[in-house]
Amino acid sequence: MRLTPDVCIVGAGAAGLVVAAGAAQLGLDVVLIERGEMGGDCLNYGCVPSKALIAAARAAQAQRSGDALGIAAVEPTVDFGRVMDHVAGTIAAIAPNDSVERFEKLGVRVLREEARFVGRTELAAGPHRIRSKRIVLATGSRPAVPPIPGLGAAPYLTNETVFANRTLPQHLIVIGGGPIGLELAQAFRRLGSHVTVVEAARFLAKDDPELADVVLGRLKDEGVELRAGAKIAKVETRVETRVDGTAVILEGGERLVGSHLLVATGRAPTVDGLDLDKAGIAHTPRGITVDATLRTTNRGVWAIGDCNGLYAFTHMAGYQASLFIRGALFRAPARLDHSIVPWTTFTDPELAQVGLGEQAAREMHGDGIKVLRWPFADNDRARTERLHDGLVKAIADRRGRILGAAIVAPNAGELIQPWCLAMSKRLTLSALASFVPPYPTLGEASKRAAGSYFTETLFGARTRKLVRFLARLPVW
């Protein structure tokens, strides 16, 4: 069966679905091919279930944390089966938005098959042959599993399997100290598990160390055991009469024994079975090679989302999908802007960043930068809620142009958004320093941080001399 759509998309995750919906609503003939679950990793194994689990864990922690406000602390009773019912119910509630039925109503032809290239402009998917001038690869990513001796024989979990587990781990060992590992570590600790996180290098290595330390301090205070710079020699499956589980043996011989093992060591692009070489599409273990317009080395094929290895974030998948629609369908200028990329680690407190961090800014701009800080200890709303450890940190150049910003605080993913808007619209610090936020709110901290850039100029000797002179003039 031969099909010749205007656009053919491989992958029904965040990136593929945005392209499919947009192209179909523009009146184009669209074929969407998906071999797995509609909605991809974000809906089924990533953002949605993890944030649902984190919400349950936050409710449990709230029962332990009211003493400073005069509310007696109690140890919560956790029904882990019902917690996982909540997670599954959240996925089910959102799933219709990503379903085959919805997209077929939009006019998209959905093929539940595995796709592979049979030529530069042609794909095979089950009994179908699809030829299109515009092919979009949006095949996402999968958990990267490190080559640790013995790991392959162990019953380990990843983000693709942990949400199907309905037994609360007695002792969860997490391999990997990035966002996924730490988010789940804190969630399971709050739900009642003992948790140990093993990281070969530095925790939250891609984030600002100053702000990351605030997150790590909270996790330690809550009882998460963090082992930085700990390299694993091997993994052993442990089966005994009284304790079944897994032993992680560190270099040096130390043994960590847990009931469950979670591997959270990053992502790898999903390109297996596509036969990319038959279409002349260059790729590496990091992902499919693309240019700034997201075109591959085959000019009729684009790669968007996790599969190109640029950014493993759902919001960046959606952003890249919009660039394809703008550039390939409207033929308007559309190039990936790396300077405005935001990301959030959904621990408590959250850690959100956009643009350059301090170290990267110094490497690019030398000493011609200014680092601005405003602690939440000096924010009235934070004081009312006993939130003392948060911080807004912004990086600007000598002209007041924003190079990056980072926030560690409750709801930092929400608080970072004015900085995201400012950077995407090329606004300067004066825009953030001059807007009027409602009082009392945590968002005031961003205004105060931006305003601190002008403190020296506004209250310096020259300005004070000018104001004294103006004060002598008649009132007008």
Secondary structure, 3 states (H helix, E strand, C coil): CEECCCEEEECCCHHHHHHHHHHHHCCCCEEEECCCCCCHHHHHCCHHHHHHHHHHHHHHHHHHCCHHHCCCCCCCCCCHHHHHHHHHHHHHHHHHHHCHHHHHHCCEEEECCCEEECCCCEEEECCEEEECCCEEECCCEEECCCCCCCHHHCCCECCCCHHHCCCCCCEEEEECCCHHHHHHHHHHHHHCCEEEEEECCCCCCCCCHHHHHHHHHHHHHCCCEEEECCCEEEEEEEECCCCEEEEEEECCCCEEEECEEEECCCEEECCCCCCHHHHCCCEECCEECCCCCCECCCCCEEECHHHHCCCCCHHHHHHHHHHHHHHHHCCCCCCCCHHHCEEEECCCCEEEEEECCHHHHHHHHCCCEEEEEEEHHHCHHHHHCCCCCCEEEEEEECCCEEEEEEEEECCHHHHCHHHHHHHHCCCEHHHHHHCCCCCCCCCHHHHHHHHHHHHHHHCCHHHHHHHHHHHHCCCC
